Amino acid sequence: MKAPTYLRTKDTVGIISTARKISMEEITPAIHLLNSWELTYKIGQSIGVEDHQYAGSDKERAIDLQRMLDDPEVKAIWCARGGYGTVRILDLINFSKFLEQPKWIIGYSDITVLHSHLQNFGVETLHATMPINVGKNTKEAIQSLKKALFGREFKIEIPPSELNRPGTCEGVLVGGNLSILYSLLGSPSAIDTKGKILFIEDLDEYLYHTDRMMMNLKRNGYLDQLAGLVVGGFTDMKDNTIPFGKNAHQIILDAVKEFGYPVCFNFPAGHLDDNRALRFGKKYMLKVKENRVVLK
């Protein structure tokens, strides 16, 4: 995997929205944050534009992303928010110039589309908080993004969950939002999980649909040859009038029960205020012990 160049002071970060609309006011905390890190910024034309729920038409959002990908002054592209829409512009993008000199693509949720697509080009990306969330993020989440962008090594150590499956493994970290990973299966943007550590998270899904997605990943061979599984936030999950009978963590554990790799729950990443940065495409070590979990 190829890692983009780490940032230095005075470097430029582009801010765009590939999915849902967002205002300049909503990204102001992120601009203040970049200033505090002594970074400069360029605001994309998709910020402050709307086409129903989108940040402009598909063509407008694609042009904005293409411009930032091709701009030699821009060293990282920070997607302003998720929602839905990135997949609609993916096939309009020419990544050839970007691949000559990769830059950090930063975001989560719907930005899993870009993470997954670029994994297949052999480029590392950053699953991390976005401008829409900066005002509410924990100090640890913000610091993890800074350390990742500036190339400072860090590890994430958390308390154990009673559902964890102990073990130690190494592997390249891949994944993102479960609903997006599920939607990309069968396309050229689907990820390869063989021998890798898979990270998953999701928001506002029905429990029965979470089971459906996990069964689809399992039946397509995406779960049987993992090195390990890291489960982030499964936030605001929903149930039907007739209860499904399992929570999200139990559904996931049931889907991987026949496999022997380590599994970690309650990892601080996803639709959470404490959304720690993860480098997709980077080799990690995962240690799931009875008294702690370490990812480094």
ABEGO torsion letter per residue (X at the ends): XBBBBBBBBGBBBBBBBABBBBBAAAAAAAAAAAAAAGBBBBBBAABGBBBEABBEBAAAAAAAAAAAAABAABABBBBABBEBGAAAAAAABBAAAAAABBBBBBEBEAAAAAAAAAAAAGBBBBBBBBAAAAAABBAAAAAAAAAAAAGBBBBBBBBBBAABBBEBBBEBBBEEBAAAAAAABGBAABBBABGBBBBBBBBGBBAAAAAAAAAAAAAAGAAAABABBBBBBBBGBBBBABBAGBBAAAAAAAAAAABABBBBBGBBBEBBABBBBBBBGBBBBBBBBAABBBBX
